[in-house]
Amino acid sequence: MTSVYPSNFRQKMATGKAVLGTGMPAPMTHIAAATYATGCDWSWIDIEHSPWGLETVYPILLQGRMAGVAPILRIPWNDPGMIKKAYDAGTVGVMIPQIDNPEEAAAAIDAAKYPPMGSRGIAPFFAGYLGISGHDVVTQANDETVLALQMESAEAWEKIDDTLALDGFELLILGPADLSASYGGEGDVHFSKVENIMVDLAAKVKKTNKALGTTFADPEDARRWIAEGYTVMNVASPMVFGTVGLQKIFAELREEFGTAEV
């Protein structure tokens, strides 16, 4: 078995320490290489809202494994065919948006896990590219891969106790913007209702064997919520921090040397 498999991401989550991720700015291999070199434990690769498809991103899934970083792929919907294809393409984790109730969560678990836990079909496409035997994948996948379910609605919060009681998913990701919208907060991630729910949710998850995560652009927000228990934290993206940093540099240089106005 090669050093790129199995991933140690689940072991990292089990430590209770900060497990830090960042968004993948674009699905090009050179950008992925720079992102994986930041020291992140995982990368949020989004094909829910981006125009990218699985055919575009699968090379960077393998690249992440080879770099020792866990690619976590957010797919468009709770689709069993897409869940299976995402894992077969090589992702360590599949993130599923808008899981509103335990029935939807149970369907996701069934699609994500090999028998006897679920009904995932056997054909791990990525194994041959990394020199891993398909048998190794099949025998270890249920203990190696991560299923991340997103809580993003009022219904999901109302039914969260029943969802958390299910075995078979390892990570709950709270989506603060959509949760805010669900309660009339228009996507404000600091909406008071959302912040109160986040505190209460952290207390609930601490009583389970699951990890809890979320995403923020501001590092100070990330610090606040990691301390609260959201240890699997996505912090913006390299592009965000790069552009913000460059804006600051340009502003400082123009203040010192003037602005070329015409």
Secondary structure as GFF3:
##gff-version 3
##sequence-region A 1 262
A	DSSP	alpha_helix	9	14	.	.	.	ID=ss1
A	DSSP	beta_strand	19	23	.	.	.	ID=ss2
A	DSSP	alpha_helix	29	36	.	.	.	ID=ss3
A	DSSP	beta_strand	42	46	.	.	.	ID=ss4
A	DSSP	alpha_helix	54	67	.	.	.	ID=ss5
A	DSSP	beta_strand	70	74	.	.	.	ID=ss6
A	DSSP	alpha_helix	80	89	.	.	.	ID=ss7
A	DSSP	beta_strand	93	96	.	.	.	ID=ss8
A	DSSP	alpha_helix	102	112	.	.	.	ID=ss9
A	DSSP	three_ten_helix	125	130	.	.	.	ID=ss10
A	DSSP	alpha_helix	134	144	.	.	.	ID=ss11
A	DSSP	beta_strand	146	151	.	.	.	ID=ss12
A	DSSP	alpha_helix	154	158	.	.	.	ID=ss13
A	DSSP	alpha_helix	160	164	.	.	.	ID=ss14
A	DSSP	beta_strand	171	174	.	.	.	ID=ss15
A	DSSP	alpha_helix	176	182	.	.	.	ID=ss16
A	DSSP	alpha_helix	192	205	.	.	.	ID=ss17
A	DSSP	beta_strand	211	216	.	.	.	ID=ss18
A	DSSP	alpha_helix	219	228	.	.	.	ID=ss19
A	DSSP	beta_strand	232	235	.	.	.	ID=ss20
A	DSSP	alpha_helix	238	257	.	.	.	ID=ss21
###
